[in-house]
Amino acid sequence: MTRRAAAAGADAALSMVPYYNKPMQAGIHAHFQAIAVSADLPIILHDIPSRTVRELADDTLARLAELRQIVGLRDGTGDVSRSSRLRSRLPAGFRLLSGDDATALAYFAMGGDGCISTVSNIAPDLCRVIYSNCRQGRLQSARYLHRRLAPLIASLGKESPAALKYALCLLGFMSPHTRLPIVELADAAKADVADAIAQLGDEDIACPDESGDDTRRYEDSATTS
């Protein structure tokens, strides 16, 4: 599948720790190594033990990072200290990316490079400005803006990915239909998603500010609130 992605013009592959058969760390290493040598495509590893029941150990990651094709980690563990713990063990340029919106700000503050985010599909400008504020040391503004996202993050996380599809449906981007074994949200869950979007406000959801002044707009609101 990675070779097919490369042939189709993909920029990189996001490759998850194998699930169900609970491989040992040596097996996880061999699995990702086999993928890395199979195609000339940058690979971002995805560690999300809540879904795979197996973590990608720090030692295994450090070994895999020696391979040229493996360029980053999407860290879905929620361990905000991991980025600072790993930084000295990884090559320069290796990207440590949060995969958990709820802890992404803390992950940035501890030295992470970014986030592969769910909520950014709904509020891309707001997520970008939070990241920018954090990088510039404006942590008070970043925390304030991140708190504005909290209800939506919680709502989307309950029944992912059906909740995200429904949120994007409300914004007119796609159908809410899913493939089995995922089914559409129940009415109560739909109401929860709609309420979270309403709390965020029209100015904060997927509608970029064409004036280019979105950073100043968010910074001003954080300062005056």
Buried (B, 14 or more C-beta within 10 A) or exposed (E): EBEEBBEEEBEBBBBBBBEEEEBEBEBBBEBBBEBBEBBEBBBBBBBBBEEBEBBBBBEBBBBBBEBEBBBBBBBBBBBBEBBBEBBEEBEEEBBBBBBBBBBBBBBBBBBBBBBBBBBBBBBBBBBBBBBBBBEEEBBEBBBBBBEBBBBBBBBBBEBEEBBBBBBBBBEEEEEBEBEEEEEBBEEEBBEBBBEBBEBBEEBBBBEEEEEEEBBEBBBEBBEEE
